[in-house]
């Protein structure tokens, strides 16, 4: 499948309970839809169909399909990846994956600030990574940490901080006590628009992902694993 950065992208983001879909052509947003539900499997394809209809496009008119790869909701990421692959394969479109935390950093971006995109990880933990505002340079690995531990690491950096995402929403009192106005509740992200923006950069570098081997970046092993055989 040949990759080109020219043309409209279909972008999916399913790392949180809100499924987000967008069709973007350069700087033009042709469609942007979202829906929050307990099960993405019941609405994601409907959102894709509505977004393409709004944009006046069909799959062959796209240059690529891009998907937020996680970390985040295990079920949401699996559904998003399955739909992205299922659409890309028959249409012979390139697949481009981007970090859901990096997409959320784009949504939070404030030049000169320490960006802390933060997604709920369950088990009293959050997924997070630190970025430099303005350049989006990553300043840490991706973590799965207790929110108190994350805030302790953020405190070591100093300077202005902007934090947001479902991980902040779930522990808002903790984040507000530590960061004040730097804790941003109810951020609408990771957005499909930011996924598309990051994917466009990868396409411009000639980067795509293999349909056969691409898997979500869950952040940690799923709770449900294959049972060990009894001896």
N, C-alpha and C positions, 0 to 999 in steps of 0.2 A: 504494500500500500504506500503510494507516494505521499509525502507530506509537503504542504505548502502553507505559509503563514497568511496568504491572501484569501479572503473570502469569509463568510459567516461561520461562527462556531456555535455548536450546541453545548451548553455547560450545565452539569448536574452537581448538586451538593446535598448530601444525605447524612452528614455526620451527626446531626442533631434531630430532635423530633420534628423539625420543620424541613420539609423537602423543598428545595429551591431549583428552579429551572430558568435558564435565560438563553436567548439567541442574540449574539453580538457580532457585528460586522465592523471591525476597526473600532472607532470611537462611538459608533451608533448602536444604541440598544434597541433591537427590533422587537424584543419581547422579554418580560421578566415576570415570572409567576411564582407563587409559593403557597404551601398548604401545610398546616400542622395537624398531625394525626398519629394515633398509636401505631399504625402499620403503614409504612411507606408503600408496601406492595400493592395496596388498594388504590393509590392515587398517582404514583409517579408517572406511569405511562400516559395517564389522562393529562397530566400537566405538560408532558412532552408534546403530545398531540395538539393541545391548545396553544402552546408556545410557537410551534411550527406554523400552525394555521394563522396566528396573529402576525407572524413575520412574513407570511405569504411564501413559505418555502417547504420543500420536501427534503428528505435525507440526501438524495444525490446532489442537492444544491449547496451542501455544506462542505467546508474544507477539512473539518475534523470534529470529533466528539471529545469533550474533556469532562473529567470527573474529579471531585474532591476525594482523595484516597484515604483520608483519616489523619490522625486517630479520631475516634468518636464511637458512636453507637455501633455495636457489632452488627446488628440486624440491618440498620440503615445503610451501613457501608456495603454490606453484601448485596442488598437490593440495588443500590446505586451502581455498583460495579457490574452486576449482572445485566442491568438494563443498558448501561453504556456499551458493554461488549456485544450484547444482543443486537443493538442498533448498528454498531460499527462494522460488524463482520459481514452481514449480507450487503450492506451499502459500500463495502470496501473503503471505509474511511479510517484514517489514522486515529488512534486512541492516545490521549495525552492526560496523564495523571499529575495532580499537584497536591501539595500538603494542605489539609484543611486548616491547620494552625497558621500556615503562611497566608492563606486566603483571609483568615480572620485578622491577621496582622495588617493586611491591606485595608480592611474595613476600619481598623482602629487608627490608622496611620496619622501621627502628628510629628512633624519634623522636630528633632532635638529631644524627643521623649524616649524613654525606655518602654517599648511595647510589650505587653504581657497578654497575648491571646490565650484564652483559658477555656477548656471544654470539660464538661462533666464526665468523669470516668467511672462513676459508681464506686462502691466499696470505700466511701469516705475519701476519695482521691479526685484529683483533677489532672487533665492533660495540659501541658503548657510548654512554651518555648519562648525565650527572650529574643527580641529583635531591636535593632536600632531604628528609631523613627526617621523617616525621610529616605533612607537608603534601603531599608528592609534587610540589612545585613543580619544574619543569625548570630546570636551571641551565646548560645548554649545548645546542648542537645535537646531533643524532645524528652520531656519528663512525664512520669505518672507519679504524683506526689500528694501527700496530705496538703490541704491548702495552707496550713500553718507553716509547713516546711517550705513551700513555694514562697510565701511572703517573707520568710526569713532570708531566703536567697536573694529575693528582690531588694530587701533592705540593705544588703551588702553592696549593691551597685551604686546607690545614691542617685541624686538628680530627679527630675520630674518623671512620673510613671503614668502610663495609660493602660488600664487592664479592662478586659471585657470578654463576654462570651457566656455560655451556659454554666461554666465552672464558677464564674464570678456571681452569676445570679443565684446559684445554689448555696453560696456562702457569703451573701452580700454584706451582712453585718461585720464579719471578719475582715473582708476587703475594705469596707468603708472605714473601719476603725484604723486600719493600717495605712490606707492610701488616700482617704478623704475623697475629694472630687476626682481623683485619678481612677477610682473604681466606677466604671460606666455600666449601669444596669441596662438590660433589655437591648443589647446591641443586635441589630438585624444581620447576623452573620454566623458562620462564614457564608458569604453571599455567592451566588452563582456568577455574578458580575465580576467579582474578584478572582474566582476560579478561571473565568475566561481570560482575564487580563494576564494572569500568570501563565496560562497555557499558551497564549499568543507569544510570550517571550520565549518559551521552550521551542515552539514551532520555528521562530525566527533563528534559533540556534540549530535547527535541524533535528530536534530531539522529539521522539515519540516513544510509546511503550508497546511491548509485545502483547498482542491479544491473548496468546496462549498461556503466558506465564504471569501476567499482571495480577496482583492480589492486593487487597486493602492493607493499609498499615494500621492495624488495630490498636497499637500502643502497648498491648500485653496479650498473652494467650487467652482465647475465649474460655469461658467457664465450662462449656460443654466440649469435651474431648472424646476421642475414640477410646472405649474401655479397653483396659489391658486384658489380654488373654489369660485365663486361669491355667496354671500349670497342672 
